[in-house]
């Protein structure tokens, strides 16, 4: 069965001063990777779950704060299929997250492999605002179409 994820591409400003918020995955497998390793905050969901509700939940878990307070308009950026087959649905929202306030949830992993020791790592170890051109370099290549779709919708 194909895995599905939903996430949020937060932005601030407007072209030509537009910035996009991306997150860097935590854990030892990602610590030395940069270009092509960043992502929108996202997480998997099951059939029957509302993708927007999942995207808001995952943003909150990965960054430690809700993406919005009160009613706001989310822009549906549609779905992409990443090279590994995972389907990702994204929503864009204007926001003002402060990366210094990052408070990610944790996950456990046996590390080093086959050591029998379990260690805890943050799901997200960094969050940062990027200009669209730099964001295209940083983001996982399969998620880059979300940047183009947002720019198209913002005009």
C-alpha positions in Angstrom: 0.0 0.0 0.0 1.3 3.4 -1.0 2.2 5.7 2.0 0.6 9.1 2.1 1.9 12.2 3.9 0.5 15.7 4.3 2.5 18.8 5.2 2.6 22.6 5.2 4.8 24.9 3.2 4.8 28.1 5.4 5.8 31.4 3.7 6.3 35.0 4.7 6.6 38.1 2.6 5.8 38.3 -1.1 7.8 38.2 -4.2 10.6 39.4 -4.6 11.1 39.2 -0.8 9.3 35.9 -0.3 10.8 33.3 2.1 9.9 29.7 2.7 10.2 27.6 5.9 11.9 24.3 5.6 12.9 21.7 8.2 16.0 19.5 8.4 15.4 15.9 9.6 17.1 14.9 12.8 19.0 11.8 13.6 22.4 10.5 12.7 21.5 9.5 9.1 20.8 13.1 8.2 23.3 15.1 10.3 25.9 15.5 7.5 23.4 16.1 4.7 22.3 19.5 3.6 21.5 20.3 0.0 18.6 18.1 -1.1 17.8 16.9 2.4 15.4 19.5 3.8 11.6 19.1 3.7 8.3 20.7 4.4 7.1 19.7 7.9 4.9 16.7 7.1 3.8 13.3 8.3 2.0 10.1 7.3 -1.7 9.5 7.5 -4.2 6.7 7.1 -7.1 6.5 4.7 -10.0 8.4 6.0 -8.0 11.1 7.7 -8.3 14.7 6.6 -5.0 15.7 5.0 -5.2 19.3 6.2 -5.8 18.2 9.8 -2.8 15.9 9.5 -0.6 18.6 8.0 -1.5 20.9 11.0 -0.9 18.1 13.5 2.5 17.2 12.0 3.6 20.9 11.8 2.8 21.2 15.5 4.6 18.0 16.5 7.7 18.8 14.4 8.1 22.5 15.2 6.5 22.7 18.6 3.8 25.3 17.7 0.6 25.5 15.6 1.1 26.9 12.2 -1.7 29.4 12.7 -3.8 30.8 15.5 -7.4 31.4 14.5 -9.0 31.2 11.1 -6.8 31.6 8.1 -6.7 30.5 4.5 -4.6 27.5 3.5 -3.7 27.2 -0.2 -3.9 23.6 -1.4 -0.7 22.9 -3.4 -1.9 19.5 -4.5 -0.1 16.2 -4.4 3.2 15.0 -5.7 4.6 11.4 -5.8 8.2 11.3 -4.5 10.8 9.1 -6.2 10.3 6.4 -3.5 6.6 6.3 -4.3 5.2 8.2 -1.3 2.3 10.5 -2.1 2.6 13.9 -0.4 -0.1 16.5 -0.2 0.9 20.0 0.7 -0.9 23.2 1.9 0.7 26.6 2.0 0.0 29.2 4.7 1.4 32.6 5.5 3.1 32.6 8.9 5.8 33.9 11.1 7.6 30.9 12.8 10.7 31.8 14.7 13.3 29.0 14.1 15.0 29.7 17.5 11.8 28.4 19.1 12.0 25.0 17.5 10.8 22.3 19.9 10.5 19.0 17.9 9.1 15.8 19.1 11.6 12.9 19.5 12.0 9.4 18.0 14.0 6.4 19.1 16.5 4.6 17.0 19.0 1.8 17.6 22.3 3.6 17.2 24.9 2.7 16.3 23.3 0.0 14.2 23.3 -3.5 15.8 24.7 -2.1 19.0 21.6 -2.9 21.1 21.5 0.7 22.3 18.5 2.9 21.7 18.9 6.6 21.5 16.5 9.5 21.2 16.7 12.1 18.5 14.6 15.1 17.4 12.5 14.4 14.4 13.5 17.9 13.2 16.9 19.3 14.2 16.7 22.7 12.4 14.2 25.0 10.8 15.1 27.8 8.5 13.7 30.4 6.2 15.0 30.4 2.6 14.5 32.5 -0.5 12.8 30.4 -3.2 15.9 29.7 -5.2 17.9 28.6 -2.2 14.9 26.5 -1.0 14.9 24.6 -4.3 18.5 23.6 -3.6 17.9 22.6 0.0 14.6 20.7 -0.4 14.3 17.1 -1.3 14.1 17.1 -5.1 10.7 15.3 -5.1 9.1 18.2 -3.1 10.5 21.0 -5.3 7.2 21.3 -7.3 5.5 22.6 -4.2 7.7 25.7 -4.4 6.8 26.3 -8.0 3.1 25.8 -7.3 3.2 28.3 -4.5 5.0 30.9 -6.6 2.5 30.4 -9.3 -0.4 30.9 -6.9 1.2 34.0 -5.4 1.7 35.5 -8.9 
